[in-house]
Amino acid sequence: MNDAKRDQFAKDWDVIVIGSGMGGMATASALSQTGHKVLLLEQYQTLGGQTHSFSRDGFRWDAGIHYLSGFAPDDPYRKALDWLCDTPIELAPMGAVYDYLHLGDTEPLALSRPYEAQIRDLKERFPSEAETIDAWFDAVHKAREAALAVFQIRAIPQPFSEVIEWWKSKSIKQWCGRTIAEVAADISDNPQLTNALVAQWGDHGGRPSLASFAVHALVAHSYLECGAWYPVGGAAVIAEHMLPVITKAGGEVRPGVRVETLLMEKGRVIGVRTADGEEIYADVVVSNIGARETVDRLLPDGHGEDEWVREIRSFGPSLCHFSLFLGFEGDIEATGATKANHWLYPTGETDVIWTDAPNGTPPGMFASFASLKDTAHDPGPKQRHSGELIAWTDWSVVARWADAPPGERGEDYAAFKAQVEEKLFEQFKAYFPELAELVVFKEPSTPLATAAITGHREGAFYGLEATPARMLSDALRMKTPLKGLYLSGQDVLSPGVPGAMWGGILCASSIDPKVMVRRAKAAKES
């Protein structure tokens, strides 16, 4: 490599961020506001990762957002989001009830904020389990604190983080090191109550038998404390409000650019090479494409951090999913649609996924109606609305088509998708028969679409699996062992958009501590 050429390009960008999902945008925005010139690269043609939106036949859906937790006015999450944006995003509240649980043949159970309301509703449904319910929510509070300690450990320099790790070791092991199912078994011997308490595990993509209880506690707490919110105008407004921060600071955002490898010199990451052969240099490179994807796809030979790579590769992917995007015409609220989401478990069992698709019946499904949550949505004279059904599944059901490009997967794949669509809609119709009559558009999506858009291994919706091993790992720090390389997004913090945002902010502060000073000052002034 010519030194003069490297110097020429190194001066062009202070930071290169790979991946424009929430974590990548947050890192790029935070660093842009502290004087860094940032280049943001995205392999997909649409920016925003799983916060982007798309349209068909006049209907619009969000790729990954169904509701947001922790973004109430004056909440730290909301202030952080406002700071990251060129102008604040308007978020509409979904109301006190944000989810309904349909467990077997029992009456739907409303899940509402704040804590006191949900505890009261559960005690009314399970009057003999008052002490158990109190014990569960006490555990949620303690587990959340343990998770926050883990995140603090990952974000600060190692000598200081070791002190926190020693101080909080017992709590971290107790709450982060056990699964949801293990904690539930210690607290409750009532299977009906247990199923109700863990039913929302799809919000972080970790099955109760596999996921860390602390991850579940984080998500549950955020809804109970701050309610549920939806971006006015749809999820795409997030990128629309955040990306100008980067460009106004002299940075640049490029869609349709796939990074092929990291460039290294003398043991340090100095830039990237794109799939079309362009070499771009920077002092710092941030990967927001996922920790496993980073080590599998971007690291060049001879990087010298084999032990770190082995630990990253020890984590499996989170679950993948089917979606059925629905378009309605008519009064959908009169026929059963709500702002609140619906978790549908026909047998009452909640630790279930659809492993034999397209055969059998989806044992669990999530129904969401985005247009009812969006106060900017105009249904028009035909009362047009959008909705989505999600069913969690296993990659094995689509693996045989994974190596074939879209449009070349054959008639058997088309038949497979048609059967999936039929089964999902049958299940939806069983719960909402009148609402189903208003459907005028249907389009299914398989895990292969998630893999293509996000680049996530095996179509993992939430990145790495949310297991105790992941929570206890020392490998998932923002600052990697490779000098000049940092990780951002949900893999270094917690699954979902809020976790990805804070992962991005903490990544940025690991690169430049002034980020936290600037954010704190902005929060105080707001």
Secondary structure as UniProt FT lines:
FT   HELIX           3..10
FT   TURN            11..12
FT   STRAND          13..18
FT   HELIX           22..32
FT   TURN            33..35
FT   STRAND          38..42
FT   HELIX           49..51
FT   STRAND          53..56
FT   TURN            57..58
FT   STRAND          59..62
FT   STRAND          68..69
FT   TURN            73..74
FT   HELIX           76..84
FT   STRAND          91..93
FT   STRAND          97..103
FT   TURN            104..105
FT   STRAND          109..112
FT   HELIX           115..125
FT   HELIX           127..129
FT   HELIX           130..155
FT   HELIX           158..167
FT   HELIX           169..175
FT   HELIX           180..187
FT   HELIX           191..198
FT   HELIX           199..203
FT   TURN            204..205
FT   TURN            208..210
FT   HELIX           213..226
FT   STRAND          228..231
FT   TURN            232..233
FT   TURN            235..236
FT   HELIX           237..248
FT   TURN            249..250
FT   STRAND          252..255
FT   STRAND          259..265
FT   TURN            266..267
FT   STRAND          268..274
FT   TURN            275..276
FT   STRAND          279..287
FT   HELIX           291..297
FT   TURN            301..302
FT   HELIX           306..313
FT   STRAND          320..329
FT   HELIX           333..335
FT   STRAND          341..345
FT   TURN            346..347
FT   TURN            357..358
FT   STRAND          365..368
FT   HELIX           370..373
FT   TURN            375..376
FT   TURN            380..383
FT   STRAND          384..393
FT   HELIX           395..397
FT   HELIX           399..401
FT   TURN            402..403
FT   TURN            406..407
FT   HELIX           410..431
FT   HELIX           433..436
FT   TURN            437..438
FT   STRAND          439..445
FT   HELIX           447..454
FT   HELIX           457..459
FT   TURN            461..462
FT   HELIX           468..472
FT   STRAND          485..487
FT   HELIX           490..492
FT   HELIX           497..511
FT   HELIX           514..525
//
